């Protein structure tokens, strides 16, 4: 699917979101596949796209490693329980380097007076990054828990990088503060239904696909027809074993899915209350506390 072209696209009426075998969300994953452009999540369009070939000499390529690969995780010896694992020291050091790099960028942004109205996304995202890094470093876990924690850490690091690039590189182009880009960036990009959004992302150099109703096909000048890419040829769509439960069922263009995604990630390592005696009032209080949303990460 070539960027910056019109496409004929019929989105599914509903999306049953659940993590796949690679701990990603398949076609609903904003790291892997373009989503509908939403203003409050505009930075997702600038998330770096995975390179065709991973270069082990580049530390940031750890962010695109498959979290389902057993080579990242080593058996944990010396404990009372068998079957637990830890992340390898080499992988841990690479992730710490990326964390330190993100922290340096966040400090630079906070000290930059050219941004008088600071977005909280860098502080919020870095807080989650540090939490998952500590979990990976200190807590022996099952293979499933390790894979999920590693995938989530990659996700939040890439979101941080996407937000930083959007603010410093792409937003000035959109606002006509610098010259428009002459080439398309290697980012995830987005589907758009607005000509205004299409023009903005095009000037920024972000991959964009303009979706218009099929009934307008005869009024559009078509330069060439492109072969659409089938997601199943590029993405892992196989269910995990055992399956993750479905945590969102609705329109794939509903912004609410991002809030639900964050809540699921936040509570993945929450465990049952051993002091809960089963009284309805206590059960309701627990459910209420678990439903509290994470701080907003939109950058407006």
N, C-alpha and C positions, 0 to 999 in steps of 0.2 A: 504494500500500500504506500504510494508515494505521498509525501507531505505536501501541503499547500495546494491541494486540488479539491474540486468538488467530488463528492461521493454520494452514491445512493445507499442509504443505510437504514435498516428497519430494526430499531432496538427492541429487545424483548419487553413485554408489558410488565413483567415482574422479574425480580432477581432473588433467588434463594442463596444468600451469601453464606459460605462456610469455607473453612480452610481446606486446601487440597493436600495432596501427598507431599508437596514441596513447601508446605506451610505458607503458601501464598493464596490469593483469592481468585486466581485464574483471570478471566476477562474483566472482573470487577476490581482488580488490583491496580491502583494508580501508579505503582512502580513498573508495571509490565505492559500496560495497555492504555491508550488514550481514553480519558473519560470526558463527559460533557463539561465544557468550561463553566465554572461557577465563580463569580467575583470573589466571594469570601475565601475561596481556596485556590486563588489564581496562581500561587506559587507551585502548585502541584504540576503545572505544565512545564516548569523549569527543572524538574528532577532529572538528573543525568540518566541517559539510556544505557543499558548494559552494552559493553563493547562486544564485537563479534568474537574476539579471542581474548581470553584473560591473560594478562602479562604478570607473572608472579613477582617481577622486579618492581612493580608499582604497588605501593602499600594500599592505595585506595581501592584496588581491585578486590580487596577482601569484602567490600560492600556488595559485590556481585557474585560471590561464591555461593554455590548451592547449599542451603542449610540442611539439606537431606543427605549430604555426603558424610560418611562415617569417619573420613580422614580428619575431620575437624575436632573430633571428640575422642578422648582416651578413657579407658576403664579406670574407675576409682578404686584404689586398693587401701586396705587398712580400716575400712569402716565395718559396721555391724551388719549392713545390708549389702547383698550382692546385686549386681546389675546396674549400679549407678555409674555415672560418667562425669568427667570434667572436660572443659574446652582445652585444647592444646595450648601450650605456653606461647608457641610461635604465633598462633592466631590471636591470642589475647594481647600480645604486644603490638600487633598491627592495629587492632581495634583501639587500643589505648592511644596510639599515635594519632589516629583519626579523631578521637575524642579531644585530645590536646589541641589539635589543629582547629577544631570547631570552637573550642573555648577561646582560643586566640582571636578568631574572627568575631566572636560575640563581644569580647572585651573591646575590640577595635570599633565595632558598631556602636556600643554604648558610649564610647568617648568621642564619637564623631558628631560635631555640632551641626553638621549639614542635615541631620535627621532629628529635628526638634521633637517630633512626635514618635516616640519609640514603640515598636511593635513588641508584644510579649512573646512572640513565637520562639525566639532564640533561647530565652530563659526557660520557657516551658519545655521545649524539646530537649535541651541539654539536661534538664532535671531527670527526664525519663531515660535518656542515654546513660547517665551515670548510674541510675538505679539498675538497669538491665546489665550494665557492665559489672557492677558489684555482685549481682546474682550469678552471673557466669563465672566470676573469679572465685567466689567463696562458697558456693552451694553445689555439692554433688547432686545431680538430678538424673531422672530417667532420660532415655534417648529422646522421647517425645517432648519433654519439657525443655531439654537443651536445644533441640531443633527450633522450637517455637521462640524461645528467648533470643537465640541468635538471629532468626529471621526478623523479629521485632526490632532488635538493635540496629540491624541493617536499614530497616524501614525508617526509623527516626533519624538516623544519621543522614540518609539520602534526602529526607524531607528538609532537614536543616540546611544541607548544601543547596537544595533547590530554592529555598526561601532566600538564602544569602545571595545567590546568583540572580534571582529575580529582582531583588531590591537594588543591587549594585550594577547589574549589567543590562537587564532587559527593561526594567521600568523606565530608566532614562530615555531609552529609544522610543518607548510607547508615548512618553510625554514630550517627545520632540526636543529633548535637551541635548541629544547627540544624534549623529547621522544614523539612519536606519541600517540594519544589517544587510550585507550583500550575500550572505550564505545562510543556510539552515543549520541550526545548532543540533547537536546530538543529545536531544532531550526527549522526554516522553511525549510532550505536546498535548493537544486536546481536540475534541470535536466541538464545533461551534454551530449555532443556528442564527447568529447575528452577524451582519456584515460589518458592524462596528468592531465587534470582538475579533472577527477575522482579520480586519485591517490592522488592528493593534498588535496581534500576535505575529502577523506577517512582517510588520516593520521591526518587531523585536528579534526576528529570526527564529522564533519558536515554531516547530512543526504544527500545522493547523489543517484541519479537514472541515470544509464548509458543507453542512448537511442542509439540503433543501427538499421540499416536497416533490415527489415524482411527477405530479401534475404540471410542474413548471418545466419539465424536461424539454419540451418543444420550443420554449422561449429562451433556452440557454445555448450559447455558442460553445460546442464541445470540441476542443482541440484534438483530443485523443481519448480512447477508452483504456482504462487500466484494469488489470486483473486484481480483484480483491484478495486479500490474504485471509485465510481461514485461521481463526485463533487456535484451533486444535493442532495446527502444524507448528506452532511456536510456543504454546503455553502448556503447562501441566494441568490437565483438567481431571485427573484421576482423584477419587476420594481418598482421604487418609484412612489408615487402618490401625486402630479403630477410628471411626468417623468422629470429626468434631461436630458438635451440635450446630444447627442452623441458627445464626444470631441476627439475621436480617432477612425479611421477606417483603419486598416492595419494589417500587420503580427504581431501576438502576440510575435514574437521573435525579433521585431524591437526595438532597444534601444531608438529610438525616442519617444516611448510611455512614458518613464519616464520624459522626458523634457516637453511633453505636459501635463502630469499629474501635474507637479509642476506649470506650467503656469496657469492651470485651478484653482488650489488651491489658488495661489497668487491673482487671480483676482475675486474670488468668492464674495468678499465683495466690489467690485468696482461698482459704480453706474453711471448712465448716466450723461453727462455734461449738466447742465441746461443752460449754456451760449452758447452752440453750436447752431448756427442759421441754420444749415443744409447745409452750403456751402460744396461742395465736397472737397475742400482743407482742411477745418477744420476736416471733417469726416475722411479723410485719415490720418491726423496727429494723431487723437485720436486712430485710429486702429493701427497705427504703434507703438505708445507708449504702447498700451496694449499687443502687441506681444513681448515685450522685455523679454528675458528669465531670470529666476532666476540665481544667481551665481551657478556655477557647484558644485555638492556635491559628485563627485566621489573621491575615495581615492586612486586610482591608484595601 
